[in-house]
């Protein structure tokens, strides 16, 4: 009897550990809301000289003659997010970088470079594979914390403002196989309370918990970035959202 109880306890503990260490996103249950209708930018706001719909996808593009005046964003205007499940696909060239903002703030006061400045948590987007300049890390857009959680890190940003790396779980070799350069890549971002997880093509790549009482973000806008500097293009499709309770 004692041996059976011991075995049961071990099995329950193992199940609990596996449940807390899932490296794939939950399956799409079909209840996510489409944020992009595939036809036009209804529900979004950005510089009309830089953002458009082309061949059924959102396309942002800068050129030498049509440059971005500072980092600029296409902002979803039909709500904000707190705890959420956001899914989309992207592709881009390698001339510059882009990003997906969430729980962020549209900056309209003070000295801003354009009418679509956004600051907050950013899911970095790049058409590159080599660490550390890859897609998927968390960047503090417009803030002072820089790259808060690199690809393959499980990080707690402590209450006293320090980055505590608890684990590294994605190797360069694994990411080389995961990231699709010059092709569509699938992104899932899930935020619950202080924790945020990024998934790329079905695999967990970032696990970040923000314990900073002054800098942690709990709610804000969703936006897509065009970066200032070198001419670039980026495309998005299948943009879907579920608000989590």
GIVENZI-V973305 format. One line per field, one symbol per residue. ss: DSSP state (A for helix, B for strand, O for the rest). Layout:
# GIVENZI-V973305
ss=???
This chain:
# GIVENZI-V973305
ss=OAAAAAAAAAAAAAAAAAAAOOOOOOOOOOOOBBOOOOOOOOOBBOOOOOBBBBOOBBBBBOOOOOOOOOOBBBBBOOOOBOOBBBBBBBBBOOOOOBBBBBBBBBBOOOOOOOOOBBBBBBBBBOOOOOOOOOOOOBBBBOOOOOBBBOOOBBBBBOOOOOBBBBBBOOOAAAAAAAOOOOOOBBBBBBBBOOBBBBBBOOBBBBBBBBOOOOOOOOOBBBBBBBOOOOOOBBBBBBBBBBBOO
